[in-house]
Amino acid sequence: MMSGFTYAEFLARRRGRCGLLASFSVLQLPSGVAPIAGATGFRGWSGRQPSAGGDHVFTRYDFLLDASITRCMPTRREPITLTIAASSHDNHSSLHDRGLTGLCFAAARLKPSRPIRTELHSIATNDHTRRRVGLFLDVDGTLLDLAPRPDEVVVPTRTVMVLTRLKNVLDGALALVSGRSIRQLDALFAPLTLPCAGVHGNERRDCMGQMHYLAPDAAQRLDVARALLSRFVETERGLLLEDKRTSLALHFRKRPELAGIVEQQLELAKAQVGEGFRIQESVLVRELVPTVARKGDAVEAFLAEPTFAGRMPVFVGDDVTDLHAFAAVERHGGRAVAVGECVTAPLRLPGPSAVIEWLELLVRTEGRLAS
């Protein structure tokens, strides 16, 4: 009987460079691996094999199943079961020669992530660079650790304190850009109030406190989808429907095997509400959002305001929903910072605790200079 495995990561080492990323759904066969539509059996698998050109390819299985799925959900073909990262000198044919076939999505060229001690450290400690930064922060998975449910996240006092001080250090050029609604963000970080974009940019509070809505009729138009998805969630245990008024998010963190069914239901809901909505992918979440809502566009709108004008934009995020914002800041000569392992960017921090430490470094350096 062929045995499936849900997550393994091949890391090719050549002078510390990582260049090619691809994902596969596979079964382990005597002759190697073969693509399948999706594996439902979960078992560990580890090993080692030589690769072309003298590289060594290592495989690793993470027995924390939920964490491993969370780390690698870059496409809609789920469950994603295998991530291949080959050296920058490798190509598609060399991957095929190793018995790896069935690309689920096009391989992407990656830039190696630089450690915090280099450019990120310089941004925090160089007086000239730090004072011209415009900082944009995602929330869940970036500032805050993820929780099983959105309403179970914990906001440490330390986080609110560093954001409050950072707002002053950057002369107000600090904004939250989140999938959460602005109302939720204000409740989480109270009493602090910041410029922010909510629901992936569908709503935005600018630096003067004025509200902007891209699709003000979205809440009413989603009524039919709201009813359909509510009935669906009642029939499947472990699912959660998060109603943000202008978007509807289906969380399946506790039931990752239902990814396909979740997407089918969202496609039905999308068809019923008509044009103007899209399905936003995230880690173990699928969301029906207005088509016009994109984080990168929210960043562009902030950069047009006097508070952010002329500054070097830095966006820190952890999920595929942040990629549009990564591209936006890079177009303006800024920096994209990936948190964790789900997405890639030229700069990387390992998790929310490291993000807070970096923000504290920004604040501490300013304090030393002021004294």
SVG drawing of the C-alpha trace seen along z (x, -y; Angstrom):
<svg xmlns="http://www.w3.org/2000/svg" viewBox="-29 -66 59 68">
<polyline fill="none" stroke="black" stroke-width="0.4" points="0.0,0.0 1.3,-3.4 1.9,-5.7 1.1,-9.4 3.0,-12.0 1.7,-15.5 4.7,-17.7 8.4,-17.4 10.8,-20.1 13.8,-19.6 16.6,-22.0 19.4,-22.1 22.6,-23.7 25.1,-25.3 27.1,-28.2 24.1,-29.0 21.9,-30.0 18.3,-29.0 17.0,-29.7 14.1,-27.6 10.8,-26.9 8.1,-24.5 5.3,-22.6 4.0,-19.1 1.3,-16.7 2.9,-13.3 2.9,-9.7 6.0,-7.8 6.6,-5.0 9.4,-2.4 10.7,-4.3 10.5,-7.7 7.5,-10.0 4.4,-10.6 1.9,-13.4 -1.6,-12.8 -4.6,-15.0 -4.2,-15.2 -2.9,-12.9 -5.1,-12.2 -2.9,-9.9 -0.4,-11.7 2.9,-10.0 6.4,-11.1 9.1,-10.6 12.7,-11.6 15.8,-10.7 18.6,-12.0 19.6,-11.6 22.4,-13.1 21.6,-15.8 23.2,-16.9 26.3,-19.0 27.5,-17.9 24.5,-19.3 23.0,-17.3 19.2,-17.3 17.8,-16.9 14.2,-16.0 12.5,-17.0 9.1,-16.1 7.5,-18.2 5.3,-16.1 3.3,-19.2 0.9,-18.7 -1.0,-22.0 2.2,-24.0 3.7,-22.3 0.6,-23.0 0.5,-26.5 4.1,-27.1 3.5,-26.1 0.1,-27.0 1.2,-29.0 -1.5,-27.7 -5.1,-26.7 -4.2,-23.1 -4.4,-21.6 -3.2,-19.8 0.2,-21.0 2.4,-18.0 5.9,-18.7 8.1,-21.8 11.2,-21.6 13.8,-24.3 16.8,-23.8 19.9,-25.8 19.9,-28.7 22.0,-26.7 19.3,-24.0 16.5,-24.0 13.2,-22.1 15.0,-19.3 17.3,-18.5 14.3,-18.3 12.6,-16.0 15.8,-13.8 15.5,-13.3 12.1,-11.7 10.1,-14.8 7.2,-15.5 3.8,-17.2 4.4,-20.8 1.3,-22.3 2.4,-25.8 5.2,-27.5 8.5,-27.5 9.6,-31.0 13.0,-32.4 13.8,-33.4 16.2,-35.9 18.2,-34.7 16.9,-36.2 19.3,-38.4 19.6,-38.0 18.4,-40.7 22.0,-41.5 22.6,-43.0 20.2,-45.3 17.4,-45.1 19.8,-45.9 21.1,-48.8 17.6,-50.2 17.1,-50.1 20.4,-51.6 21.4,-54.0 20.0,-57.4 19.5,-58.7 17.8,-55.5 15.6,-55.0 14.1,-58.5 13.1,-58.2 11.3,-54.9 7.5,-54.6 6.5,-51.4 3.6,-49.1 2.7,-46.1 0.5,-43.2 -1.1,-41.9 -1.9,-38.2 1.2,-36.1 3.4,-39.2 2.8,-41.3 0.7,-38.7 1.0,-34.9 -1.7,-33.1 -4.5,-31.5 -7.0,-28.7 -9.7,-31.4 -9.3,-35.1 -11.0,-36.2 -8.5,-34.2 -5.3,-36.1 -3.4,-37.7 -2.1,-41.2 0.8,-41.6 1.1,-45.0 4.7,-45.0 3.4,-45.1 1.1,-48.1 3.8,-49.9 6.4,-49.5 3.9,-50.6 3.0,-53.7 6.6,-54.7 7.3,-53.8 4.5,-56.1 6.3,-59.0 9.8,-57.9 8.5,-57.8 6.5,-61.0 3.3,-59.1 4.5,-57.2 3.3,-53.9 0.2,-52.0 -1.4,-48.6 -2.5,-46.8 -4.5,-43.8 -7.2,-41.4 -9.1,-42.3 -11.6,-45.1 -10.5,-48.5 -13.0,-48.1 -11.3,-44.8 -7.9,-46.5 -8.9,-49.4 -10.3,-46.9 -7.1,-44.8 -4.6,-47.7 -6.7,-50.0 -6.1,-52.7 -3.7,-53.1 -5.2,-54.4 -3.1,-54.2 -3.6,-54.8 -4.8,-51.5 -6.2,-49.6 -8.7,-46.8 -10.3,-43.9 -7.3,-43.8 -7.6,-47.4 -11.3,-47.7 -11.5,-50.2 -8.8,-52.6 -8.3,-55.3 -5.8,-57.8 -3.3,-59.8 -5.9,-62.5 -8.4,-60.0 -10.7,-60.2 -12.3,-56.9 -12.3,-55.6 -14.3,-52.7 -13.6,-51.1 -16.8,-49.0 -19.3,-50.5 -22.2,-48.3 -20.2,-45.1 -21.9,-44.2 -25.4,-44.3 -24.4,-42.5 -22.9,-39.7 -26.2,-38.9 -27.0,-35.9 -23.5,-34.5 -23.6,-35.0 -26.7,-32.9 -25.3,-30.2 -22.0,-29.9 -23.7,-30.0 -25.7,-26.9 -22.6,-25.2 -20.6,-25.8 -23.5,-24.3 -23.1,-21.0 -19.3,-20.6 -17.7,-20.6 -14.5,-22.5 -15.2,-25.2 -15.5,-28.9 -17.2,-31.6 -15.8,-35.0 -18.1,-37.8 -16.3,-41.1 -19.4,-42.7 -17.7,-43.6 -16.0,-40.2 -16.7,-36.6 -13.8,-34.4 -14.0,-30.6 -11.4,-29.2 -10.6,-25.5 -7.5,-25.3 -9.0,-22.4 -10.1,-20.6 -7.4,-21.1 -8.8,-18.1 -11.9,-20.2 -9.9,-22.7 -11.5,-21.6 -15.0,-21.6 -14.5,-25.1 -13.4,-26.4 -16.3,-24.9 -18.7,-26.6 -17.0,-29.9 -17.2,-29.6 -20.9,-29.0 -21.2,-32.0 -19.2,-34.1 -21.4,-33.2 -24.5,-34.2 -23.2,-37.7 -22.1,-38.4 -19.2,-40.4 -17.0,-42.5 -15.8,-39.8 -12.8,-37.4 -11.6,-34.6 -8.6,-35.6 -6.3,-32.8 -4.6,-32.7 -3.1,-30.1 -6.0,-27.6 -8.5,-30.5 -10.4,-31.4 -12.2,-34.7 -14.8,-36.3 -13.6,-39.9 -14.3,-42.9 -12.1,-42.7 -10.9,-46.2 -9.5,-45.4 -5.8,-44.8 -3.1,-45.6 -0.7,-47.0 -3.3,-49.6 -3.8,-50.6 0.0,-51.1 0.0,-53.2 -2.7,-55.4 -0.8,-55.9 2.4,-56.8 0.5,-59.6 -0.2,-61.3 2.2,-63.9 3.0,-61.8 4.6,-59.1 5.7,-61.1 9.4,-60.9 10.0,-58.0 11.4,-54.6 8.4,-52.2 9.0,-49.0 6.2,-46.3 6.4,-43.4 4.0,-40.5 3.8,-36.7 1.2,-35.5 0.3,-35.3 -2.1,-38.2 0.9,-40.4 2.6,-39.8 0.8,-42.6 2.0,-45.0 5.6,-43.6 5.5,-44.5 4.1,-48.0 6.9,-49.0 9.6,-47.6 8.2,-49.7 8.9,-52.7 12.4,-51.7 11.3,-50.2 11.9,-46.9 9.7,-43.8 10.2,-41.7 8.8,-38.2 7.9,-36.7 8.1,-33.0 8.4,-30.6 5.1,-30.8 6.2,-33.6 9.6,-34.8 11.1,-38.3 14.6,-39.8 14.5,-40.3 13.2,-37.8 12.3,-37.5 11.5,-34.1 8.3,-35.1 6.3,-37.7 8.6,-37.7 11.5,-38.7 9.4,-41.4 8.8,-42.9 12.5,-42.7 13.3,-44.6 10.7,-47.3 12.1,-47.6 15.6,-48.1 14.2,-50.9 12.8,-52.6 15.8,-51.9 18.2,-53.4 16.2,-56.6 16.1,-56.8 19.9,-56.6 20.3,-59.3 17.8,-61.6 19.6,-61.2"/>
</svg>
